[in-house]
Amino acid sequence: MAGRTNKGRGGGGRGDNKPNGSGRGRGGHRSIRPTKTGLCKELEGNIFDFGERSSADLMRTTYNKIAHHVGIKYGGDIMKELETKTAFIVPPAIYPASATARQPAWDAKVLLKQNNRLDILRRKKLRLQAEIRVIPPPTNLNVLEEEILEIDDEIIDIEYDKSNPGKVPLDEGEKGEWRSSEKNYGERVANLNLNRQKAFAVIIGQCTQRLQDKMHDDPLWETVNTDQKPLELYALIERVVMKQSGDEYQATNIVENLLAVLTMKQQNNMSNPQWYEKLNTRVDVAESVGVKFDIFRCMWEYCIEKKGWADYDNLTAADQATIRNEAKERLLAYLLIRNSSSTTTHDLVRNNLVDAFLAKRDEYPMSRSDALALLNNYDEKRSSATIASEGSAFAQKGKKGGAKGVLSWGLGT
């Protein structure tokens, strides 16, 4: 499927027959419209593209829109899979509750019978072994050995059954309930598999032709296209979009993407979650071309000092990986705070963190999610304080106005 252009919206497109020429028909003024759209009308403006500076950001927002759209059309199972980017596992059929309540008593009964049978078999085996050891050997030695072999086989079966207990038998009513539960489970699994194919079609339908051409060149394309799994498709889209600058000099790639992370700032009209997602996208893009944020030894040593661990070079490989990840998160968390909006509230966050550090208290967030929570917390307190302040000022104004007090405002007089 290819991304399609808005054919027919230009000179030969729909006109509204307005005499002032403002329509989009032949002879009228043509308004400029985006030429890149997907196949789904409800997702117009949300596409996966390649080769543009905004492609990575657009990819994330488009994917989120698709997850929501697919959830509305095809249900919560496939939406959860897309939102979590993890294959959804349909919960298994539930055994009838009445039978489950009987299970402990049933297990105890079965176990007692198994142990009793094992005792009998082992005693019988000892008797047969004693008969075999007599001198001279018994004439029916082969028969005795065959009996011992059968006893050993039965013992093995019972020991296996003990370690793999079965379900309590169901009565007729419970059998009907269990069949219904199994049927619902099977239908849910089948629907999920079908909806995965539908979601795959929606995603590929929002890819521009240029991006589809690039994906077709990928060695994994045939597998992805055959399996029709949306998560595999999105992983391929992500990989292609993130590595879209293969024709550029590598030093240019690294410097441009590193600067894009370091210099990007939160606009005052951008929410904290939007800023968080935008920075994370930039980080992902930068890392895809080779930029590393966990390579600063001074940050390693600081994280090690905070944990009270040994020197980095003496740590295990797993502990070294932990330290590098913590160093990366602290660095990016600092960047998220430092480059957040220039509002009074966020200035207060930055100043308070500096003051606390000078007072020998490290209150800097340890991760990007912690940094987001810190910004949100300050903004919420600021909002609450503003509302309280406005309410107080309103009350004071009412007092000065005599008859126009708080009560009179509430009465609308």
RODO-2510 file (C-alpha; in nm, 4 decimals, decimal comma):
residues 413
     n   res          X          Y          Z
     1     m     0,0000     0,0000     0,0000
     2     a     0,1352     0,3401    -0,0781
     3     g     0,0760     0,6760     0,0778
     4     r    -0,1480     0,8701    -0,1587
     5     t    -0,1549     1,2337    -0,2511
     6     n    -0,4569     1,4600    -0,2444
     7     k    -0,5396     1,4173    -0,6096
     8     g    -0,8339     1,6141    -0,7285
     9     r    -0,7993     1,8898    -0,4700
    10     g    -0,6261     2,1263    -0,7072
    11     g    -0,7404     2,2820    -1,0344
    12     g    -0,9587     1,9875    -1,1310
    13     g    -1,0912     1,9197    -0,7810
    14     r    -1,4072     1,9968    -0,5889
    15     g    -1,5410     2,3497    -0,6197
    16     d    -1,7858     2,5217    -0,3885
    17     n    -1,9179     2,7456    -0,6688
    18     k    -1,8575     3,0608    -0,4697
    19     p    -1,8550     3,3653    -0,6951
    20     n    -1,5594     3,5266    -0,5198
    21     g    -1,3313     3,2464    -0,6386
    22     s    -1,2465     3,1274    -0,2915
    23     g    -1,3419     2,7679    -0,3630
    24     r    -1,1103     2,4856    -0,4526
    25     g    -1,2605     2,4233    -0,7959
    26     r    -1,1312     2,5065    -1,1393
    27     g    -1,0457     2,8728    -1,1760
    28     g    -1,0652     2,9461    -0,8009
    29     h    -0,7822     3,0152    -0,5607
    30     r    -0,6171     2,6906    -0,4518
    31     s    -0,5279     2,6729    -0,0848
    32     i    -0,2051     2,4917    -0,0054
    33     r    -0,2730     2,1444     0,1405
    34     p    -0,0299     1,8787     0,2616
    35     t     0,0546     1,6330    -0,0149
    36     k     0,1368     1,3437     0,2208
    37     t    -0,1587     1,1604     0,3637
    38     g    -0,2376     0,8055     0,4629
    39     l    -0,5134     0,5710     0,3524
    40     c    -0,7200     0,6133     0,6698
    41     k    -0,9419     0,9224     0,6651
    42     e    -0,9705     0,9287     1,0466
    43     l    -0,5895     0,9504     1,0730
    44     e    -0,5441     1,2283     0,8185
    45     g    -0,2280     1,4237     0,8926
    46     n    -0,0742     1,1377     1,0914
    47     i     0,1728     0,9511     0,8733
    48     f     0,5041     0,7699     0,8868
    49     d     0,7546     0,9488     0,6652
    50     f     1,1216     0,9234     0,5767
    51     g     1,3932     1,1738     0,5067
    52     e     1,2514     1,4748     0,6905
    53     r     1,3952     1,6297     1,0059
    54     s     1,0551     1,5927     1,1690
    55     s     1,0142     1,2261     1,0720
    56     a     1,1105     1,0874     1,4147
    57     d     0,8745     1,3155     1,6080
    58     l     0,5955     1,2526     1,3591
    59     m     0,6526     0,8783     1,3876
    60     r     0,5867     0,8800     1,7624
    61     t     0,2743     1,0944     1,7472
    62     t     0,1365     0,8961     1,4541
    63     y     0,1897     0,5671     1,6330
    64     n     0,0045     0,6918     1,9406
    65     k    -0,2850     0,8111     1,7256
    66     i    -0,2998     0,4763     1,5484
    67     a    -0,3018     0,2864     1,8785
    68     h    -0,6013     0,4915     1,9930
    69     h    -0,7801     0,4600     1,6585
    70     v    -0,7247     0,0838     1,6397
    71     g    -0,8496     0,0469     1,9973
    72     i    -1,1746     0,2240     1,9124
    73     k    -1,2324     0,0090     1,6032
    74     y    -1,0976    -0,3287     1,7071
    75     g    -1,1011    -0,3436     2,0857
    76     g    -0,8846    -0,3190     2,3917
    77     d    -0,6612    -0,6241     2,3417
    78     i    -0,4927    -0,4947     2,0273
    79     m    -0,4847    -0,1383     2,1648
    80     k    -0,3030    -0,2556     2,4768
    81     e    -0,0539    -0,4440     2,2608
    82     l     0,0182    -0,1326     2,0568
    83     e     0,0323     0,1009     2,3563
    84     t     0,2712    -0,1188     2,5559
    85     k     0,4642    -0,2344     2,2472
    86     t     0,4493    -0,5823     2,3978
    87     a     0,2654    -0,8820     2,2554
    88     f    -0,0633    -0,9157     2,4411
    89     i    -0,1252    -1,2577     2,5974
    90     v    -0,4926    -1,3471     2,6235
    91     p    -0,5675    -1,4683     2,9779
    92     p    -0,6394    -1,8429     2,9763
    93     a    -0,9871    -1,9849     3,0274
    94     i    -1,0937    -1,9819     3,3940
    95     y    -1,1776    -2,3143     3,5559
    96     p    -1,5193    -2,3072     3,7277
    97     a    -1,4945    -2,1483     4,0727
    98     s    -1,6979    -2,4268     4,2373
    99     a    -1,4534    -2,6856     4,1044
   100     t    -1,1543    -2,4773     4,2078
   101     a    -1,2943    -2,4693     4,5615
   102     r    -1,2962    -2,8516     4,5664
   103     q    -0,9442    -2,8775     4,4277
   104     p    -0,7518    -2,8895     4,7600
   105     a    -0,9640    -3,1761     4,8944
   106     w    -0,9356    -3,3575     4,5626
   107     d    -0,5562    -3,3164     4,5576
   108     a    -0,5293    -3,4489     4,9128
   109     k    -0,7374    -3,7567     4,8279
   110     v    -0,5411    -3,8320     4,5110
   111     l    -0,2087    -3,7858     4,6900
   112     l    -0,3085    -4,0250     4,9689
   113     k    -0,4098    -4,2916     4,7169
   114     q    -0,0851    -4,2431     4,5226
   115     n     0,1281    -4,2796     4,8362
   116     n    -0,0635    -4,5917     4,9433
   117     r    -0,0148    -4,7450     4,6005
   118     l     0,3561    -4,6612     4,6040
   119     d     0,3976    -4,8318     4,9422
   120     i     0,2329    -5,1493     4,8104
   121     l     0,4402    -5,1504     4,4925
   122     r     0,7690    -5,0993     4,6750
   123     r     0,6958    -5,3799     4,9243
   124     k     0,5982    -5,6103     4,6375
   125     k     0,9199    -5,5212     4,4567
   126     l     1,1243    -5,6102     4,7662
   127     r     0,9543    -5,9503     4,7890
   128     l     1,0216    -6,0255     4,4245
   129     q     1,3854    -5,9183     4,4562
   130     a     1,4204    -6,1514     4,7558
   131     e     1,2805    -6,4420     4,5505
   132     i     1,5293    -6,3726     4,2728
   133     r     1,8295    -6,3719     4,5113
   134     v     1,7676    -6,7250     4,6466
   135     i     2,0182    -6,9990     4,5734
   136     p     1,9684    -7,1807     4,3483
   137     p     1,7878    -6,9215     4,1303
   138     p     1,4183    -6,9831     4,0800
   139     t     1,3052    -7,1477     3,7609
   140     n     1,0678    -6,8582     3,6865
   141     l     1,3432    -6,5943     3,7052
   142     n     1,2402    -6,4288     3,3787
   143     v     0,8821    -6,3973     3,4959
   144     l     0,9909    -6,2384     3,8241
   145     e     1,2165    -5,9885     3,6495
   146     e     0,9326    -5,8963     3,4151
   147     e     0,7053    -5,8332     3,7134
   148     i     0,9688    -5,6062     3,8713
   149     l     0,9974    -5,4128     3,5441
   150     e     0,6189    -5,3582     3,5395
   151     i     0,6283    -5,2413     3,9018
   152     d     0,9065    -4,9927     3,8208
   153     d     0,7057    -4,8568     3,5279
   154     e     0,4009    -4,8039     3,7486
   155     i     0,6115    -4,6340     4,0158
   156     i     0,7520    -4,3972     3,7514
   157     d     0,4009    -4,3120     3,6305
   158     i     0,2763    -4,2417     3,9825
   159     e     0,5775    -4,0225     4,0669
   160     y     0,5149    -3,8239     3,7479
   161     d     0,1457    -3,7817     3,8322
   162     k     0,2378    -3,6601     4,1812
   163     s     0,4525    -3,3813     4,0363
   164     n     0,1841    -3,2949     3,7773
   165     p    -0,1490    -3,3023     3,9626
   166     g    -0,4630    -3,2958     3,7528
   167     k    -0,7749    -3,0854     3,7794
   168     v    -1,0691    -3,1937     3,9907
   169     p    -1,3387    -3,3643     3,7768
   170     l    -1,6334    -3,1435     3,6811
   171     d    -2,0030    -3,2105     3,7246
   172     e    -2,2390    -3,1569     3,4299
   173     g    -2,3109    -2,7925     3,5113
   174     e    -1,9415    -2,7141     3,5516
   175     k    -1,8599    -2,8892     3,2230
   176     g    -2,0917    -2,6484     3,0397
   177     e    -1,9340    -2,3495     3,2132
   178     w    -1,5840    -2,4739     3,1287
   179     r    -1,6708    -2,5342     2,7619
   180     s    -1,8084    -2,1791     2,7394
   181     s    -1,4954    -2,0359     2,9004
   182     e    -1,2681    -2,2281     2,6634
   183     k    -1,4763    -2,1173     2,3657
   184     n    -1,4552    -1,7517     2,4691
   185     y    -1,0797    -1,7866     2,5134
   186     g    -1,0397    -1,9370     2,1672
   187     e    -1,2529    -1,6667     2,0077
   188     r    -1,0596    -1,3937     2,1852
   189     v    -0,7285    -1,5358     2,0632
   190     a    -0,8653    -1,5643     1,7088
   191     n    -0,9982    -1,2064     1,7181
   192     l    -0,6657    -1,0760     1,8449
   193     n    -0,4788    -1,2474     1,5622
   194     l    -0,7273    -1,1048     1,3104
   195     n    -0,7036    -0,7577     1,4601
   196     r    -0,3252    -0,7757     1,4442
   197     q    -0,3577    -0,8117     1,0676
   198     k    -0,6021    -0,5200     1,0558
   199     a    -0,3697    -0,3033     1,2660
   200     f    -0,0833    -0,4022     1,0341
   201     a    -0,2877    -0,2788     0,7393
   202     v    -0,3678     0,0503     0,9148
   203     i    -0,0006     0,1120     0,9980
   204     i     0,1310     0,0303     0,6514
   205     g    -0,1452     0,2458     0,5052
   206     q    -0,0068     0,5477     0,6915
   207     c     0,3457     0,4998     0,5508
   208     t     0,4530     0,7241     0,2665
   209     q     0,5711     0,5556    -0,0516
   210     r     0,9240     0,6769     0,0147
   211     l     0,9285     0,5032     0,3534
   212     q     0,7736     0,1860     0,2104
   213     d     1,0445     0,1723    -0,0546
   214     k     1,3106     0,1959     0,2140
   215     m     1,1435    -0,0776     0,4208
   216     h     1,1269    -0,3081     0,1184
   217     d     1,5062    -0,2814     0,0961
   218     d     1,5440    -0,4082     0,4525
   219     p     1,6397    -0,7784     0,4824
   220     l     1,3632    -0,8317     0,7399
   221     w     1,0860    -0,6974     0,5187
   222     e     0,9761    -1,0331     0,3779
   223     t     0,9425    -1,1825     0,7261
   224     v     0,7577    -0,8778     0,8595
   225     n     0,5232    -0,8676     0,5625
   226     t     0,4513    -1,2419     0,5891
   227     d     0,3896    -1,2469     0,9656
   228     q     0,1598    -0,9411     0,9529
   229     k     0,2413    -0,8482     1,3133
   230     p     0,2014    -0,4750     1,3854
   231     l     0,4762    -0,4618     1,6478
   232     e     0,7284    -0,6114     1,4059
   233     l     0,6208    -0,3612     1,1422
   234     y     0,6558    -0,0658     1,3776
   235     a     0,9993    -0,1891     1,4889
   236     l     1,1020    -0,1903     1,1225
   237     i     0,9570     0,1583     1,0675
   238     e     1,1392     0,2834     1,3748
   239     r     1,4685     0,1324     1,2647
   240     v     1,4441     0,2770     0,9141
   241     v     1,3331     0,6235     1,0271
   242     m     1,5963     0,6428     1,3005
   243     k     1,8727     0,5568     1,0543
   244     q     1,7462     0,7780     0,7736
   245     s     2,0661     0,9827     0,7449
   246     g     2,2904     0,7154     0,5942
   247     d     2,3997     0,9430     0,3073
   248     e     2,5541     1,2009     0,5417
   249     y     2,9102     1,2160     0,6691
   250     q     2,9146     1,0348     1,0031
   251     a     3,0722     1,3242     1,1940
   252     t     2,7904     1,5457     1,0683
   253     n     2,5378     1,2891     1,1844
   254     i     2,6808     1,2657     1,5333
   255     v     2,7313     1,6387     1,5876
   256     e     2,3919     1,7386     1,4464
   257     n     2,2038     1,4824     1,6546
   258     l     2,4012     1,5556     1,9707
   259     l     2,3355     1,9278     1,9322
   260     a     1,9678     1,8552     1,8654
   261     v     1,9470     1,6934     2,2094
   262     l     2,1590     1,9453     2,3976
   263     t     2,0034     2,2607     2,2526
   264     m     1,6379     2,1616     2,2302
   265     k     1,4223     2,3559     2,4764
   266     q     1,0703     2,3299     2,6069
   267     q     0,8503     2,6025     2,4660
   268     n     0,6308     2,7820     2,7183
   269     n     0,3164     2,6512     2,5469
   270     m     0,4403     2,2909     2,5586
   271     s     0,3200     2,0645     2,8415
   272     n     0,5698     1,8780     3,0562
   273     p     0,4671     1,5351     2,9200
   274     q     0,5053     1,6663     2,5632
   275     w     0,8492     1,8012     2,6492
   276     y     0,9425     1,4679     2,8081
   277     e     0,8345     1,2720     2,5012
   278     k     1,0049     1,5132     2,2621
   279     l     1,3368     1,4905     2,4450
   280     n     1,3138     1,1116     2,4620
   281     t     1,2519     1,0979     2,0876
   282     r     1,5565     1,3151     2,0219
   283     v     1,7651     1,0918     2,2474
   284     d     1,6471     0,7800     2,0627
   285     v     1,7338     0,9351     1,7274
   286     a     2,0759     1,0442     1,8503
   287     e     2,1534     0,7005     1,9913
   288     s     2,0481     0,5375     1,6647
   289     v     2,3356     0,7153     1,4833
   290     g     2,5937     0,6361     1,7488
   291     v     2,5665     0,9141     2,0086
   292     k     2,6254     0,7808     2,3605
   293     f     2,5086     0,9407     2,6831
   294     d     2,6576     0,6849     2,9224
   295     i     3,0281     0,7342     2,8465
   296     f     3,1248     1,0044     3,0971
   297     r     3,3492     0,8569     3,3630
   298     c     3,2925     1,1452     3,6032
   299     m     2,9229     1,0539     3,6048
   300     w     3,0106     0,6870     3,6650
   301     e     3,2230     0,7814     3,9632
   302     y     2,9517     1,0054     4,1036
   303     c     2,6910     0,7270     4,0786
   304     i     2,9338     0,4799     4,2366
   305     e     2,9987     0,7214     4,5237
   306     k     2,6262     0,7612     4,5835
   307     k     2,5896     0,3823     4,6042
   308     g     2,9032     0,3293     4,8113
   309     w     3,0351     0,0767     4,5617
   310     a     3,3922    -0,0127     4,4662
   311     d     3,5906     0,1403     4,1825
   312     y     3,4208     0,1058     3,8432
   313     d     3,6955    -0,1126     3,6962
   314     n     3,6536    -0,3638     3,9798
   315     l     3,2770    -0,4031     3,9324
   316     t     3,1117    -0,6969     3,7587
   317     a     2,9889    -0,6472     3,4037
   318     a     2,6291    -0,6338     3,5288
   319     d     2,7108    -0,3689     3,7916
   320     q     2,9049    -0,1654     3,5367
   321     a     2,5992    -0,1702     3,3093
   322     t     2,3854    -0,0535     3,6031
   323     i     2,6203     0,2359     3,6727
   324     r     2,6329     0,3411     3,3072
   325     n     2,2545     0,3395     3,2848
   326     e     2,2204     0,5448     3,6056
   327     a     2,4813     0,7896     3,4784
   328     k     2,2905     0,8286     3,1526
   329     e     1,9596     0,8811     3,3313
   330     r     2,1047     1,1417     3,5697
   331     l     2,2589     1,3295     3,2783
   332     l     1,9383     1,3336     3,0720
   333     a     1,7254     1,4139     3,3769
   334     y     1,9455     1,7183     3,4391
   335     l     1,9088     1,8201     3,0747
   336     l     1,5310     1,7842     3,0929
   337     i     1,5230     2,0204     3,3927
   338     r     1,7842     2,2615     3,2593
   339     n     1,6184     2,3078     2,9213
   340     s     1,2621     2,3116     3,0494
   341     s     1,0522     2,6232     2,9873
   342     s     1,1633     2,9623     3,1160
   343     t     0,8576     3,0052     3,3357
   344     t     0,8863     3,1384     3,6898
   345     t     0,7967     2,7949     3,8265
   346     h     1,0645     2,6105     3,6320
   347     d     1,3202     2,8776     3,7199
   348     l     1,2321     2,8059     4,0817
   349     v     1,2940     2,4339     4,0266
   350     r     1,6387     2,5013     3,8858
   351     n     1,7311     2,7483     4,1599
   352     n     1,6122     2,5190     4,4387
   353     l     1,8157     2,2284     4,3027
   354     v     2,1293     2,4429     4,2894
   355     d     2,0723     2,5770     4,6422
   356     a     2,0150     2,2271     4,7785
   357     f     2,3339     2,0982     4,6167
   358     l     2,5355     2,3862     4,7609
   359     a     2,3944     2,2879     5,0998
   360     k     2,5354     1,9345     5,0451
   361     r     2,1953     1,7861     4,9558
   362     d     2,1690     1,6154     4,6191
   363     e     1,8036     1,6596     4,5227
   364     y     1,8623     1,6313     4,1493
   365     p     1,6294     1,3719     3,9882
   366     m     1,7881     1,0349     3,9206
   367     s     1,5918     0,9618     3,6023
   368     r     1,3954     1,1345     3,3289
   369     s     1,0679     1,0124     3,4757
   370     d     1,1710     1,1584     3,8134
   371     a     1,2497     1,4888     3,6434
   372     l     0,9075     1,4928     3,4768
   373     a     0,7407     1,4222     3,8120
   374     l     0,9366     1,7069     3,9723
   375     l     0,8290     1,9578     3,7072
   376     n     0,4685     1,8420     3,7314
   377     n     0,4765     1,8696     4,1100
   378     y     0,5992     2,2304     4,1032
   379     d     0,3479     2,3248     3,8335
   380     e     0,0604     2,1710     4,0282
   381     k     0,1598     2,3549     4,3447
   382     r     0,1959     2,6771     4,1474
   383     s    -0,1500     2,6268     3,9974
   384     s    -0,3042     2,5599     4,3384
   385     a    -0,1330     2,8633     4,4877
   386     t    -0,2555     3,0815     4,2018
   387     i    -0,6149     2,9676     4,2477
   388     a    -0,5948     3,0299     4,6240
   389     s    -0,4404     3,3733     4,5680
   390     e    -0,7085     3,4727     4,3205
   391     g    -0,9770     3,3549     4,5595
   392     s    -0,8276     3,5597     4,8426
   393     a    -0,8027     3,8693     4,6239
   394     f    -1,1632     3,8229     4,5163
   395     a    -1,2773     3,8051     4,8764
   396     q    -1,0795     4,1163     4,9687
   397     k    -1,2309     4,3052     4,6794
   398     g    -1,5775     4,2062     4,7952
   399     k    -1,5131     4,3354     5,1463
   400     k    -1,4059     4,6735     5,0152
   401     g    -1,7218     4,7010     4,8074
   402     g    -1,9622     4,6940     5,1038
   403     a    -2,2925     4,5571     4,9760
   404     k    -2,1059     4,3934     4,6879
   405     g    -1,9475     4,1368     4,9199
   406     v    -1,8705     3,7692     4,8534
   407     l    -2,2236     3,6649     4,9376
   408     s    -2,3761     3,9237     4,7064
   409     w    -2,1554     3,8078     4,4177
   410     g    -2,2704     3,4531     4,4775
   411     l    -2,6317     3,5692     4,4662
   412     g    -2,5719     3,7536     4,1424
   413     t    -2,6780     4,0942     4,2768
***
